[in-house]
Amino acid sequence: MDENFQEETFQLRDEYIPLCDLLKYCSITESGGEAKHFIAEGNVMVDGDVELRKTCKIRAGQVVTGLDFEIRVIAAS
């Protein structure tokens, strides 16, 4: 596996998190604006399908992936 590959588990605080916010919080992108462009370019998949909706609601149990990252989303405790 690539040494730059980022694997992370994100614990929700609420029912869902918008996709662009998730990428920002997990440091995949440096800002929300950068996250929106990154998503619009087709660089993000949710559960294996390309996702182009910037504010797609990401819920517990979903996996968000890209070329060099994987984020597993779990429920709030």
PAVOMAR-936217 format. One line per 10 residues: their letters; for each residue z, y, x of C-alpha. Coordinates in steps of 0.2 Angstrom, whole numbers, plus 5000, padded with zeros to 4 digits. Layout:
a> Z:Y:X  ...
***
This chain:
mdenfqeetf> 5000:5000:5000  4996:5018:5006  5011:5026:5014  5007:5042:5004  5008:5032:4988  5022:5039:4977  5031:5027:4965  5044:5035:4954  5054:5031:4938  5057:5046:4927
qlrdeyiplc> 5071:5046:4914  5068:5056:4898  5081:5068:4892  5072:5070:4875  5061:5059:4864  5046:5064:4875  5039:5075:4889  5022:5084:4889  5011:5076:4903  5008:5092:4912
dllkycsite> 5027:5094:4914  5030:5077:4920  5018:5079:4934  5026:5095:4939  5044:5088:4938  5039:5073:4948  5031:5084:4961  5013:5077:4959  5008:5095:4957  5016:5111:4962
sggeakhfia> 5015:5120:4946  5011:5117:4927  4994:5126:4930  4989:5115:4944  4995:5100:4933  4983:5106:4919  4968:5107:4930  4973:5090:4938  4973:5082:4921  4957:5091:4915
egnvmvdgdv> 4948:5084:4930  4951:5066:4924  4964:5062:4938  4977:5055:4927  4979:5039:4917  4992:5034:4904  4994:5016:4901  4978:5012:4910  4967:5025:4901  4961:5041:4907
elrktckira> 4970:5055:4898  4963:5073:4897  4976:5080:4885  4987:5091:4895  5001:5091:4883  5000:5073:4878  5017:5067:4873  5024:5054:4886  5037:5043:4879  5049:5029:4886
gqvvtgldfe> 5039:5013:4891  5023:5022:4896  5016:5022:4914  5007:5037:4921  4996:5034:4936  4983:5042:4947  4975:5039:4964  4991:5040:4974  5005:5039:4962  5014:5029:4948
irviaas> 5027:5036:4936  5037:5024:4925  5045:5033:4911  5061:5026:4904  5072:5031:4889  5087:5043:4891  5103:5034:4893
***
